[in-house]
Amino acid sequence: MQSNYQRSDVKQACTVLEVPKSSYYDWVKRTPFKRQSGNEHLSCLISRIYFENKEIYGAPKIYKIRIGRGENSSLKRVQKLMWELGLRSITMKKYKTDKQANFGP
């Protein structure tokens, strides 16, 4: 009964979307691309490094840490994945003295 129920839902959905059932089943059986599975793994590593360092590190520092560990990826790939994850580094403004406060003879 359960399998028939699921089949009728697939049949109905494919009819509504005007998609052949064979295309749906091909899509279900499809394995992810190497790049996609690699990006998922890399995203986990980037998130771990980012949160271990108190959300301060940006893409260049995370990239250097990964190179130091012997892992291979490009800086642009790290930047892209950080942007997709919504991770941003915390930037600190450098302290500047107020030049007008230093009155002197």
C-alpha positions in Angstrom: 0.0 0.0 0.0 2.8 2.4 1.0 4.7 1.8 -2.2 1.6 2.2 -4.3 0.8 5.5 -2.5 4.3 6.8 -3.3 4.1 5.7 -6.9 0.8 7.5 -7.5 2.3 10.7 -6.0 5.2 10.4 -8.4 2.9 9.8 -11.3 0.7 12.7 -10.4 3.6 15.1 -9.8 5.2 14.1 -13.1 1.9 14.6 -14.9 1.4 18.1 -13.4 5.0 19.1 -14.2 4.9 17.5 -17.6 8.0 15.5 -16.9 8.5 11.9 -17.9 8.6 9.4 -15.0 11.8 8.0 -16.3 13.5 11.4 -15.9 12.4 11.6 -12.2 13.8 8.1 -11.5 17.0 9.0 -13.3 17.3 12.1 -11.1 16.7 10.1 -7.9 19.4 7.5 -8.8 21.9 10.2 -9.8 25.1 10.3 -7.7 26.5 13.8 -6.8 29.4 15.2 -8.8 32.9 15.0 -7.4 33.1 18.8 -7.2 29.8 19.0 -5.3 30.8 16.4 -2.7 34.2 18.0 -2.4 32.5 21.4 -1.8 30.4 19.9 0.9 33.5 18.5 2.7 35.4 21.7 2.2 32.5 23.8 3.5 32.5 21.7 6.7 36.3 22.2 7.1 36.0 26.0 6.5 33.2 26.3 9.0 35.2 24.4 11.6 38.3 26.6 11.2 36.1 29.7 11.1 34.3 29.0 14.4 37.4 27.6 16.2 39.0 31.0 15.6 36.1 33.0 17.1 34.7 34.1 13.7 37.7 36.4 13.1 39.5 34.6 10.3 38.7 35.5 6.7 39.3 33.6 3.5 43.1 34.4 3.2 43.9 33.1 6.7 41.7 30.0 6.3 43.4 29.3 2.9 46.8 29.6 4.6 45.8 27.3 7.4 44.6 24.7 4.8 47.9 25.0 2.8 49.8 24.5 6.1 47.9 21.3 6.7 48.8 20.1 3.3 45.3 20.4 1.9 44.8 21.7 -1.6 42.3 24.2 -2.8 42.4 27.7 -4.3 41.8 31.0 -2.4 38.9 31.8 -4.8 37.2 28.5 -4.0 37.5 29.2 -0.2 36.1 32.8 -0.8 33.2 31.5 -2.8 32.3 28.8 -0.2 32.5 31.3 2.6 30.2 33.7 0.8 27.7 30.8 0.1 27.8 29.9 3.8 27.4 33.5 4.9 30.7 33.6 6.8 32.4 36.9 7.1 35.5 37.9 9.0 35.4 40.5 11.7 37.5 43.4 10.7 39.1 45.5 13.4 39.8 49.2 12.9 43.3 50.3 13.7 43.5 52.8 16.5 44.3 56.2 15.3 45.3 59.0 17.6 43.3 62.3 17.3 45.8 64.7 15.9 43.8 67.8 17.0 43.9 66.7 20.7 47.7 67.0 20.7 48.1 70.7 21.3 51.5 71.8 22.1 53.8 74.8 22.1 
